[in-house]
Amino acid sequence: MATAVGRVRYEDRPSVVEHLHELRTRLIVSLAAIAFAFGVTLWQNHALLHIINRPLAHQTEHQVRSGDGPLGATYSVQQGARSLGGDLAVVVGALERPGSGASAQARATLAGVASRLQRTITRLSAPPSGQKPVTLGIGEPFTTTVGIALLFALVLALPVLLYEVYSFVLPAFSPQHQRSARPLMLAIPVLFALGVLFGYFVVLPAAVRFFQNFNGNQFNVLVQASQYYHFAAVTLLAMGLLFQVPVGLLAVTRAGIVSAPQLRRNRRYALLACGLVAAFLPGDAITLVLETVPLYLLFELSLLLAAIAERRARAAEAAEVADLGTL
């Protein structure tokens, strides 16, 4: 009789067919989760693209205000026209007032000109808008939107996917190993989400600022949509994976490869490694510090958790020895 999915225990001995049946069911659940998440991201694709475009738009707004690039040149012309329109409005206002010496018909005409000038000045007073990525092919807006929706659907469905993998693999381990592995598995999606948020709010804006301003006087930079979204996705996914360092360190300490005291004695190398990783990420000196500190705090958190796990393991072994001594 087939074992129910999600109820496999360590002492069960399902057959190969039952294993395949469970694997097929978990794959169906995973695909259903991805399909549902894809429907949500495709439905909200405008909000999703706005969120991804925000670091690029925020950076290009500064360039536009300083008159750099094609958009900056256009904004400079806009501000010049606004200034000229303001001066012209002052002249028209002086001429349309009674006693200016102009005829009544001329003052009536100038009154209409003044209202049109005010509307034009209002439009020219709009703040600069950030640059949206450009598309070069006729089908690129569609393919790019679908690709980004699918990518973020995978990110949204990641907790479900990890749970299905965890539920399929974990019964193969002993109950003691299951208790040890459960906190690690639960920490993976949380740390991944924290890494993605850190990448979005810290790393991605710094990277866009660095690359947009690098040798900017020699180029008119137009950002292609597919390349920008690929860069943003790789950056966010890389930070999500980088935040898995505590899970990796806990795994190697649980496996006995290294111990918490050994890691503690090598703190300076960990700090150097965090600094090197941050140095490879684009940005300035301030961004380097902002990227190094969270990475090192992750290492310290790993040390703390590893030390707690080792103390619990020693306490469990001592309890087992005490139980054996009483028999």
HURASUL-V60291 format. One record per backbone hydrogen bond with DSSP energy under -1.0 kcal/mol. NH is the residue of the N-H (numbers start at 1). CO is the residue of the C=O. If there is no record, write none. Layout:
NH_CO ; NH_CO
This chain:
7_4 ; 19_15 ; 20_16 ; 21_17 ; 22_18 ; 23_19 ; 24_20 ; 25_21 ; 26_22 ; 27_23 ; 28_24 ; 29_25 ; 30_26 ; 31_27 ; 32_28 ; 33_29 ; 34_30 ; 35_31 ; 36_32 ; 37_33 ; 38_34 ; 39_35 ; 40_36 ; 41_37 ; 42_38 ; 43_39 ; 44_40 ; 45_42 ; 48_44 ; 49_45 ; 50_46 ; 51_47 ; 52_48 ; 53_49 ; 54_50 ; 57_53 ; 58_54 ; 59_55 ; 60_56 ; 61_57 ; 63_59 ; 64_60 ; 65_61 ; 66_62 ; 67_64 ; 68_63 ; 72_68 ; 73_69 ; 74_70 ; 75_71 ; 76_72 ; 77_73 ; 78_74 ; 79_75 ; 80_76 ; 81_77 ; 82_78 ; 83_79 ; 84_80 ; 85_81 ; 86_82 ; 87_83 ; 88_84 ; 89_85 ; 90_86 ; 91_87 ; 92_88 ; 93_89 ; 94_90 ; 95_91 ; 96_92 ; 100_97 ; 107_103 ; 108_104 ; 109_105 ; 110_106 ; 111_107 ; 112_108 ; 113_109 ; 114_110 ; 115_111 ; 116_112 ; 117_113 ; 118_114 ; 119_115 ; 120_116 ; 121_117 ; 122_118 ; 123_119 ; 124_120 ; 126_123 ; 134_223 ; 143_139 ; 144_140 ; 145_141 ; 146_142 ; 147_143 ; 148_144 ; 149_145 ; 150_146 ; 151_147 ; 152_148 ; 153_149 ; 154_150 ; 155_151 ; 156_152 ; 157_153 ; 161_157 ; 162_158 ; 163_159 ; 164_160 ; 165_161 ; 166_162 ; 167_163 ; 168_164 ; 169_165 ; 170_166 ; 172_169 ; 173_170 ; 178_174 ; 179_175 ; 180_176 ; 181_177 ; 182_178 ; 185_181 ; 186_182 ; 187_183 ; 188_184 ; 191_187 ; 192_188 ; 193_189 ; 194_190 ; 195_191 ; 196_192 ; 197_193 ; 198_194 ; 199_195 ; 200_196 ; 201_197 ; 202_198 ; 203_198 ; 204_199 ; 206_202 ; 207_203 ; 208_204 ; 209_205 ; 210_206 ; 211_207 ; 212_208 ; 213_209 ; 216_213 ; 218_215 ; 225_134 ; 228_224 ; 229_225 ; 230_226 ; 231_227 ; 232_228 ; 233_229 ; 234_230 ; 235_231 ; 236_232 ; 237_233 ; 238_234 ; 239_235 ; 240_236 ; 241_237 ; 242_238 ; 243_239 ; 244_241 ; 245_242 ; 248_244 ; 249_245 ; 250_246 ; 251_247 ; 252_248 ; 253_249 ; 254_250 ; 255_251 ; 257_252 ; 263_259 ; 264_260 ; 265_261 ; 267_264 ; 270_266 ; 271_267 ; 272_268 ; 273_269 ; 274_270 ; 275_271 ; 276_272 ; 277_273 ; 278_274 ; 279_275 ; 280_276 ; 288_284 ; 289_285 ; 290_286 ; 291_287 ; 292_288 ; 293_289 ; 295_291 ; 296_292 ; 297_293 ; 298_294 ; 299_295 ; 300_296 ; 301_297 ; 302_298 ; 303_299 ; 304_300 ; 305_301 ; 306_302 ; 307_303 ; 308_304 ; 309_305 ; 310_306 ; 311_307 ; 312_308 ; 313_309 ; 314_310 ; 315_311 ; 316_312 ; 317_313 ; 318_314 ; 319_315 ; 320_316 ; 321_317 ; 322_318 ; 323_319 ; 324_320 ; 325_321 ; 326_322
